Amino acid sequence: MLEDKTPQRTSLSQLGEFGLIEHLTKNFDVKNNSTLKSIGDDAAVLDFADKKVVVSTDLLIEGVHFDLSYMPLRHLGYKAVVVNVSDICAMNARATQITVSVAVSNRFPLEALEELFDGIALAAKFYNVDVIGGDTTSSQKGLIISITAIGEANEDEIVYRNGAKEGDLLVVSGDLGSAYMGLQVLEREKQVFQVNPNNQPDLDAYTYLIERQLRPEARHDIKELLSKLEVKPTSMIDISDGLSSEIIHICKQSKVGCNLYEEKIPVDPQFINVCEEFNIDSTTVAINGGEDYELLFTIAMDDFDKIKANPNFTVIGHMVGESEGIHLITRANTKIPLKARGWNAMEE
């Protein structure tokens, strides 16, 4: 949270729009055969041959989706790519290209955008995606990032939200809730810093939670893991808005109900400790927190033996008839209707 008091500041107006684009994109390489023409023309040219194309777009707005008082620009660039790649992964597809559009106010110098694009480049390299275009423009206030991710898959590989059947098992990758608690830690330290700017926060006890918030990862490994296990999900979605919201999406699209078991929800020990410190109910956070970017999917009961010993997956419930509704089964064996209390982009 300490700032360099004499940072170099190069005004964006010194480069102009086209000079800025050339400067920020000069080091992007083409890695995928499906990219025939990348940055440098009026449009990119792609060729996916006989594969299906999957497309997703996300918008990140300063003050709504991120706070630059504790979000480093390099991490923001990385995360902006991750949230889009995660949507492609949720279709059981492989991300291959992204476009990046940025709107910035005049408070951002060139060096700030260099940091942002360093993070974008790092994520593009890690996820093996080509940056094939985008746009830059000015903003009246703050920073706005829009990324479109493009992916590919064979038609028989693609998984939608609407394929869950009664009797299917509900499965999740990784652990839940940590990103939300990482945000709570950062917000608390921001308030402390505002009162006493000389205070140096000790965040060692929160490393995992903060990393899950500031620099999450998309589960691009799950497609290959499931393929090797010879398991194809019947439905799938990524957990961006919160487990409860995503379960309800699958249930509504698939016209089924669900029983989610509280005792089965996977959480990290550090997450439990910090929930106790903040006096917050851990189950409430794990169900509603959001920004985990894990994958939630359903599988046929016959596939249970294939995944039961895999440490990447946890069976957390099962699908029931639509008329039975969507419920959380508590540790006390109480049945509670599950409500969507996760992230709502339209909330005032």
C-alpha positions in Angstrom: 0.0 0.0 0.0 3.1 2.3 0.0 3.4 4.4 -3.1 6.6 5.5 -4.9 6.6 9.2 -4.3 8.6 10.0 -7.5 7.3 7.5 -10.2 8.0 8.2 -13.8 4.9 9.5 -15.5 4.6 9.6 -19.3 1.4 11.2 -20.5 -0.6 9.0 -22.9 -1.1 12.0 -25.1 2.6 11.9 -26.0 2.0 8.6 -27.9 -1.5 9.1 -29.2 -3.9 6.2 -29.6 -2.1 4.3 -32.4 1.3 4.8 -30.8 -0.1 3.6 -27.5 -1.6 0.5 -29.1 1.7 -0.3 -30.9 3.7 0.2 -27.7 1.4 -2.0 -25.5 1.0 -4.8 -28.0 4.5 -5.1 -29.6 5.5 -8.1 -27.6 2.4 -10.3 -28.1 3.3 -13.5 -30.1 0.9 -15.8 -32.0 0.9 -19.3 -30.4 -2.3 -20.9 -31.9 -2.6 -22.3 -35.4 -6.2 -21.0 -35.5 -4.9 -17.4 -35.5 -4.2 -16.5 -39.1 -3.9 -12.8 -38.6 -3.5 -11.0 -35.2 -3.0 -7.4 -34.3 -2.1 -4.9 -37.1 -5.1 -5.0 -39.5 -8.7 -3.9 -39.5 -9.7 -7.2 -38.0 -8.2 -10.5 -36.9 -8.6 -13.6 -39.0 -9.2 -17.0 -37.4 -9.7 -20.5 -38.8 -11.0 -23.2 -36.5 -11.5 -25.8 -39.3 -14.1 -28.3 -38.2 -14.2 -27.2 -34.5 -16.9 -25.2 -32.8 -16.1 -21.7 -31.6 -17.0 -20.5 -28.1 -17.1 -16.8 -27.2 -17.5 -14.9 -23.9 -17.1 -11.3 -22.9 -16.6 -9.7 -19.5 -16.5 -6.0 -18.4 -14.4 -4.8 -15.4 -15.1 -1.3 -14.1 -13.1 0.5 -11.4 -15.1 1.1 -8.3 -17.5 -1.7 -9.1 -15.3 -4.8 -9.8 -11.9 -3.7 -8.4 -10.3 -1.1 -6.1 -6.9 0.1 -7.2 -6.0 1.1 -3.6 -5.0 -2.6 -3.1 -5.3 -4.2 -6.5 -1.9 -3.9 -8.3 -2.4 -3.2 -12.0 -0.3 -6.2 -13.0 -2.6 -8.5 -11.0 -5.6 -6.7 -12.4 -4.5 -7.4 -16.0 -3.9 -11.1 -15.1 -7.3 -11.4 -13.4 -9.1 -9.7 -16.3 -7.9 -12.5 -18.6 -8.7 -15.2 -16.0 -12.3 -14.3 -15.6 -12.9 -14.7 -19.3 -10.8 -17.8 -19.8 -12.8 -19.3 -16.9 -16.0 -18.9 -18.9 -14.5 -20.8 -21.8 -13.4 -23.6 -19.4 -16.9 -23.8 -18.1 -18.1 -24.8 -21.6 -15.5 -27.6 -21.6 -13.6 -25.8 -24.3 -10.0 -24.5 -24.7 -9.4 -20.8 -24.8 -7.3 -19.7 -27.8 -7.7 -16.0 -28.3 -8.7 -12.8 -26.5 -9.3 -9.2 -27.5 -8.6 -6.5 -25.0 -10.3 -3.1 -24.8 -9.3 -0.4 -22.3 -10.8 3.0 -21.4 -8.6 5.2 -19.2 -8.8 8.6 -17.6 -5.9 11.1 -17.8 -4.8 10.2 -14.3 -3.2 7.0 -15.7 0.3 7.5 -17.2 1.8 5.2 -19.8 3.7 3.3 -17.0 0.4 2.3 -15.4 -0.9 0.8 -18.6 2.4 -1.0 -19.1 1.9 -2.7 -15.8 -1.7 -3.6 -16.7 -0.6 -5.1 -20.0 2.3 -6.9 -18.3 -0.3 -8.8 -16.4 -2.4 -9.4 -19.5 0.7 -10.8 -21.3 1.6 -13.0 -18.4 -1.9 -14.6 -18.3 -1.9 -14.9 -22.1 1.3 -16.8 -22.0 0.2 -19.0 -19.1 -3.1 -19.9 -20.7 -1.6 -20.1 -24.2 -4.0 -17.6 -25.7 -3.3 -15.1 -28.5 -4.1 -11.4 -28.0 -5.5 -10.6 -31.4 -7.0 -7.1 -31.1 -9.0 -4.7 -29.0 -9.3 -0.9 -28.6 -8.2 2.0 -26.4 -10.1 5.1 -25.6 -10.4 7.8 -23.0 -12.7 7.6 -19.9 -14.3 10.5 -18.0 -13.4 8.7 -14.8 -11.5 5.6 -13.8 -10.4 2.5 -15.6 -12.6 0.2 -17.7 -11.4 -3.1 -19.1 -13.4 -5.3 -21.6 -12.0 -8.6 -22.6 -13.6 -11.1 -25.1 -12.3 -14.6 -25.0 -12.6 -17.0 -27.9 -12.2 -20.8 -27.6 -12.5 -24.0 -29.5 -13.9 -27.5 -28.9 -15.3 -30.4 -30.8 -19.0 -30.3 -30.9 -19.4 -33.5 -28.8 -17.1 -32.0 -26.1 -19.1 -28.9 -25.3 -21.0 -28.8 -22.0 -24.0 -26.5 -21.4 -25.8 -25.5 -18.2 -29.0 -27.2 -19.3 -28.0 -30.9 -19.3 -28.3 -31.9 -15.6 -30.6 -34.8 -15.0 -32.5 -36.0 -11.8 -30.1 -38.3 -10.0 -26.9 -36.7 -11.3 -24.2 -35.8 -8.7 -23.2 -32.2 -8.1 -19.4 -31.8 -8.1 -17.0 -28.9 -7.6 -13.3 -28.4 -8.2 -11.0 -26.8 -5.6 -12.2 -25.0 -2.5 -14.7 -22.2 -2.0 -15.1 -18.9 -0.2 -11.4 -17.9 0.0 -11.6 -15.1 -2.5 -14.4 -13.4 -0.6 -12.5 -13.6 2.7 -9.4 -12.3 0.9 -11.4 -9.3 -0.1 -12.6 -8.7 3.5 -9.0 -8.7 4.7 -8.0 -6.2 2.0 -10.9 -3.9 2.8 -10.1 -4.0 6.5 -6.5 -3.1 5.9 -7.5 -0.3 3.5 -9.5 1.2 6.3 -6.6 0.9 8.7 -4.3 2.5 6.2 -6.6 5.4 5.7 -6.6 6.1 9.4 -2.8 5.6 9.8 -0.9 5.7 6.5 2.3 4.8 8.3 0.9 1.4 9.4 2.5 -1.5 7.7 0.0 -4.4 7.5 1.1 -7.9 8.4 -0.6 -10.1 5.9 1.4 -13.4 6.3 -1.6 -15.2 7.9 -3.8 -14.3 4.9 -1.5 -15.1 2.0 -3.7 -17.8 0.4 -6.9 -15.8 0.7 -5.4 -12.6 -0.7 -3.9 -14.5 -3.6 -7.3 -16.1 -4.4 -8.8 -12.6 -4.5 -6.1 -10.6 -6.3 -4.7 -13.3 -8.6 -7.1 -16.2 -9.1 -6.6 -18.9 -11.7 -9.0 -20.4 -14.2 -9.4 -24.2 -14.0 -8.1 -24.9 -17.6 -6.8 -28.2 -16.3 -10.2 -29.7 -15.6 -11.1 -30.4 -19.2 -8.0 -32.7 -19.6 -8.5 -34.2 -16.2 -12.1 -35.2 -16.9 -11.1 -36.5 -20.4 -8.4 -38.8 -18.9 -11.0 -40.1 -16.4 -13.4 -40.6 -19.3 -16.0 -38.4 -17.7 -18.1 -35.9 -19.5 -20.2 -33.6 -17.3 -23.9 -33.4 -18.0 -23.9 -29.6 -17.2 -21.2 -27.1 -16.1 -20.7 -23.5 -15.0 -17.9 -21.5 -13.4 -18.3 -20.1 -9.9 -17.9 -16.3 -10.4 -21.1 -15.0 -8.6 -21.2 -17.6 -5.8 -22.0 -21.2 -5.4 -25.7 -20.6 -4.6 -26.3 -18.5 -7.7 -24.5 -21.0 -10.0 -26.5 -24.0 -8.6 -29.7 -22.1 -9.2 -28.6 -21.3 -12.8 -28.0 -25.0 -13.5 -31.3 -26.0 -11.9 -33.3 -23.4 -13.8 -31.7 -24.2 -17.2 -31.9 -28.0 -16.6 -35.4 -27.9 -15.0 -34.3 -29.9 -12.0 -34.0 -29.4 -8.2 -30.9 -29.9 -6.0 -29.9 -31.0 -2.5 -26.6 -29.3 -1.5 -24.9 -30.8 1.6 -23.3 -28.2 4.0 -20.8 -30.8 5.4 -19.5 -31.6 1.9 -18.6 -28.0 0.8 -14.8 -27.9 0.5 -13.0 -25.0 2.3 -9.4 -24.2 3.1 -8.3 -24.2 6.8 -7.0 -20.6 6.5 -10.5 -19.7 5.3 -12.0 -21.2 8.4 -9.6 -19.4 10.7 -10.3 -16.0 9.1 -14.0 -16.5 9.2 -13.7 -17.0 12.9 -11.6 -13.9 13.2 -14.2 -11.8 11.4 -17.0 -13.6 13.2 -18.6 -14.6 9.9 -20.4 -17.8 9.3 -18.1 -19.9 7.0 -20.9 -21.7 5.2 -22.7 -18.5 4.3 -19.4 -17.2 2.8 -18.6 -20.4 1.0 -22.1 -20.5 -0.6 -22.4 -16.8 -1.5 -18.9 -15.4 -1.7 -18.1 -15.6 -5.4 -14.9 -15.0 -7.5 -13.7 -18.5 -6.8 -13.5 -19.4 -10.5 -13.8 -23.0 -9.7 -15.9 -25.2 -11.9 -19.3 -26.6 -10.8 -20.6 -29.5 -12.8 -23.0 -32.5 -12.7 -22.1 -36.0 -13.6 -24.1 -39.2 -14.1 -24.1 -41.4 -11.0 -22.4 -44.1 -13.0 -19.3 -41.9 -13.2 -18.9 -41.6 -9.5 -16.2 -44.3 -9.2 -14.1 -42.6 -11.8 -13.8 -39.3 -9.8 -14.2 -40.4 -6.1 -10.5 -40.7 -5.4 -9.4 -37.6 -7.3 -8.3 -34.8 -4.9 -9.4 -32.1 -7.4 -13.1 -32.9 -7.1 -15.6 -33.0 -4.3 -19.2 -34.3 -4.6 -21.3 -31.8 -2.7 -24.9 -32.8 -3.6 -27.2 -34.4 -6.1 -29.9 -33.3 -8.5 -33.6 -34.1 -7.7 -36.9 -33.5 -9.4 -37.8 -29.9 -10.2 -40.8 -30.0 -7.9 -38.6 -30.9 -4.9 -36.9 -27.5 -5.2 -33.4 -26.3 -4.4 -32.2 -26.9 -0.8 -29.2 -26.7 1.5 -29.1 -29.7 3.8 -27.4 -28.4 7.0 -25.1 -30.4 9.3 -28.1 -30.7 11.6 -30.0 -32.3 8.7 -32.3 -29.4 8.4 -33.5 -28.6 4.9 -33.3 -24.9 4.0 -34.3 -23.3 0.6 -31.2 -22.1 -1.3 -31.3 -18.4 -2.2 -29.1 -16.6 -4.7 -27.2 -14.1 -2.4 -24.0 -14.0 -4.5 -22.8 -11.1 -6.6 -25.4 -9.1 -8.4 -24.0 -6.7 -11.1 -27.2 -4.6 -11.1 -27.4 -4.2 -7.4 -27.5 -0.5 -6.3 
